[in-house]
Amino acid sequence: MYESEATKFIREFLEQHPEEVESQKKGRAIWWDKSAEDRAPAPSMCHAPRAGGAEHTFVPVPPGGGAEYIFAPDDEGVQ
């Protein structure tokens, strides 16, 4: 089976330096291995547009606005 020079180097290095494997495990635990309580809460999706292009409504323009109607954000139902 073919093994690249880089793979050989890494494998041999880790065999000669087993402490690096422990260091890798600690680093992984810092960034990835977290319990549900330690994770940041999921962001709110209120800002995401709804399916079907219904993220805006057609509303009258205030007097002097230069047009009869404009599109405005549809915030109904957004918590």
C-alpha positions in Angstrom: 0.0 0.0 0.0 1.3 3.5 -0.9 2.1 5.9 1.9 3.2 9.4 1.1 6.3 11.0 2.6 4.2 13.3 4.7 2.2 10.4 6.1 5.4 8.5 6.9 6.9 11.5 8.6 3.8 12.2 10.8 3.5 8.5 11.7 7.2 8.2 12.7 7.1 11.5 14.5 4.1 10.5 16.6 5.8 7.1 17.4 8.9 9.0 18.6 6.9 11.6 20.5 3.8 10.0 22.2 3.3 13.1 24.3 2.1 14.9 21.2 -0.9 12.5 20.9 -2.0 13.5 24.4 -1.5 17.2 23.5 -3.7 16.6 20.4 -6.4 15.0 22.5 -6.4 18.0 24.9 -6.6 20.5 22.1 -9.5 18.6 20.5 -11.3 18.6 23.8 -11.0 22.4 24.1 -12.6 23.0 20.8 -14.9 20.1 20.0 -15.6 17.7 22.8 -18.2 19.7 24.7 -21.3 18.7 26.6 -24.6 20.3 25.7 -24.4 22.6 28.7 -21.0 23.9 27.6 -22.0 24.8 24.1 -23.2 28.2 23.1 -26.9 28.5 22.5 -28.1 28.3 18.9 -28.7 31.7 17.3 -32.2 32.9 16.8 -33.5 32.4 13.2 -35.9 35.4 13.4 -33.7 37.3 10.9 -33.9 34.5 8.3 -36.4 35.1 5.4 -39.4 32.8 5.2 -39.8 30.4 2.3 -41.8 31.6 -0.7 -40.5 35.2 -0.8 -42.9 36.4 1.9 -40.3 38.3 3.8 -41.6 41.7 2.7 -45.1 43.3 2.4 -46.4 46.1 0.2 -47.2 49.1 2.4 -48.4 52.6 1.6 -45.7 55.3 1.5 -46.0 58.2 3.9 -47.1 61.5 2.3 -44.3 63.1 0.3 -42.5 59.8 -0.3 -42.6 60.0 -4.1 -44.5 56.7 -4.7 -47.8 55.2 -3.7 -46.4 52.0 -2.2 -43.1 50.5 -1.1 -41.8 47.2 0.2 -41.3 47.0 3.9 -40.1 44.2 6.2 -42.9 41.9 7.3 -42.3 41.6 11.0 -45.6 40.0 11.8 -45.1 36.7 13.6 -41.5 37.5 14.4 -40.8 37.1 18.1 
